[in-house]
């Protein structure tokens, strides 16, 4: 029930700390700017479709909390790799068959990505 309690707490906090219109606009502009930055670096955006039955299945199959199962679900529908520093996902990465779960540092060892222009130097 931990995830349900987190959601209830989040909803209470969101009412208490409602963002002003200018703060919301600033966040939207920051997200647009970040999106442009990623696009210039060669990253691709995609619309995420969350299948909650699949999230539930992945959560039970790998013992993941809901938010980790959502990340896994979204990534496997639009990417070849789920790059993470999340210890919960990395702990079960060898069991996950739906997508390659890797640490960021591992990117340099993957043939074809090593010389990619999106890799930081």
C-alpha positions as CSV (number, residue, x, y, z in Angstrom):
1,X,0.0,0.0,0.0
2,X,3.0,2.2,0.0
3,X,2.4,3.6,-3.5
4,X,-1.3,4.3,-2.6
5,X,-0.2,6.3,0.5
6,X,2.3,8.2,-1.6
7,X,-0.4,9.2,-4.1
8,X,-2.7,10.4,-1.3
9,X,0.1,12.4,0.3
10,X,1.0,13.9,-3.1
11,X,-2.6,15.0,-3.7
12,X,-2.6,16.7,-0.3
13,X,0.6,18.5,-1.0
14,X,-0.4,19.6,-4.4
15,X,-3.4,21.4,-2.9
16,X,-1.3,23.0,-0.2
17,X,1.5,24.2,-2.5
18,X,-0.4,25.1,-5.7
19,X,1.9,26.7,-8.3
20,X,1.2,30.3,-9.5
21,X,0.4,30.8,-13.2
22,X,3.8,32.3,-13.8
23,X,5.6,29.4,-12.1
24,X,3.6,26.9,-14.3
25,X,4.5,28.9,-17.4
26,X,8.2,29.0,-16.4
27,X,8.2,25.2,-15.9
28,X,6.5,24.7,-19.3
29,X,9.2,26.9,-21.0
30,X,12.0,25.0,-19.2
31,X,10.6,21.7,-20.5
32,X,10.3,23.1,-24.1
33,X,13.9,24.3,-23.8
34,X,15.1,21.0,-22.5
35,X,13.2,19.2,-25.3
36,X,15.0,21.4,-27.9
37,X,18.3,20.7,-26.3
38,X,17.8,16.9,-26.5
39,X,16.6,17.2,-30.1
40,X,19.8,19.0,-31.1
41,X,21.8,16.3,-29.4
42,X,20.1,13.6,-31.4
43,X,17.7,12.2,-28.8
44,X,14.3,11.3,-29.9
45,X,11.1,12.0,-28.0
46,X,8.0,9.7,-28.2
47,X,4.6,9.7,-26.7
48,X,4.3,7.4,-23.8
49,X,1.4,5.0,-23.6
50,X,1.0,3.4,-20.2
51,X,-0.7,0.1,-20.1
52,X,-1.7,-0.2,-16.4
53,X,-2.2,-4.0,-16.7
54,X,1.3,-4.3,-18.0
55,X,2.6,-2.0,-15.2
56,X,0.9,-4.3,-12.6
57,X,2.4,-7.4,-14.3
58,X,5.9,-6.0,-14.4
59,X,5.6,-4.8,-10.8
60,X,4.7,-8.2,-9.6
61,X,7.1,-10.1,-11.9
62,X,10.2,-8.2,-10.8
63,X,9.1,-6.9,-7.4
64,X,9.2,-3.3,-8.5
65,X,7.5,-0.3,-7.0
66,X,4.8,1.2,-9.3
67,X,6.9,4.1,-10.5
68,X,9.8,1.8,-11.5
69,X,7.4,-0.5,-13.3
70,X,6.0,2.6,-15.2
71,X,9.5,3.5,-16.3
72,X,10.1,0.0,-17.5
73,X,6.7,-0.2,-19.3
74,X,7.2,3.2,-21.1
75,X,10.8,2.5,-22.1
76,X,10.1,-0.9,-23.6
77,X,7.6,0.6,-26.1
78,X,10.0,3.2,-27.5
79,X,13.6,2.4,-26.7
80,X,16.2,-0.2,-27.0
81,X,17.8,0.6,-23.7
82,X,16.6,1.8,-20.3
83,X,19.5,3.9,-18.9
84,X,19.2,4.3,-15.2
85,X,21.0,4.9,-11.9
86,X,18.0,3.5,-10.0
87,X,19.3,0.8,-7.6
88,X,16.0,-1.0,-7.6
89,X,16.0,-1.4,-11.4
90,X,19.7,-2.2,-11.5
91,X,19.2,-4.9,-8.9
92,X,16.9,-6.9,-11.1
93,X,18.3,-5.9,-14.5
94,X,19.6,-9.5,-15.2
95,X,16.0,-10.8,-14.8
96,X,14.4,-8.2,-17.1
97,X,13.9,-9.6,-20.6
98,X,11.6,-6.9,-22.1
99,X,14.4,-4.3,-22.6
100,X,18.2,-3.9,-21.9
101,X,18.5,-2.1,-18.5
102,X,21.9,-0.5,-18.2
103,X,23.9,1.9,-16.2
104,X,24.9,5.2,-17.9
105,X,28.6,4.2,-17.7
106,X,27.8,1.0,-19.7
107,X,26.9,3.1,-22.8
108,X,30.6,3.5,-23.7
109,X,31.0,-0.2,-23.9
110,X,28.1,-0.9,-26.4
111,X,29.3,-1.3,-29.9
112,X,27.7,1.4,-32.2
113,X,27.1,3.8,-29.4
114,X,30.8,4.3,-28.4
115,X,31.4,6.8,-31.2
116,X,27.9,8.3,-31.3
117,X,27.7,12.1,-31.3
118,X,25.2,11.9,-28.4
119,X,27.8,10.5,-26.0
120,X,29.3,13.1,-23.8
121,X,33.1,13.3,-23.9
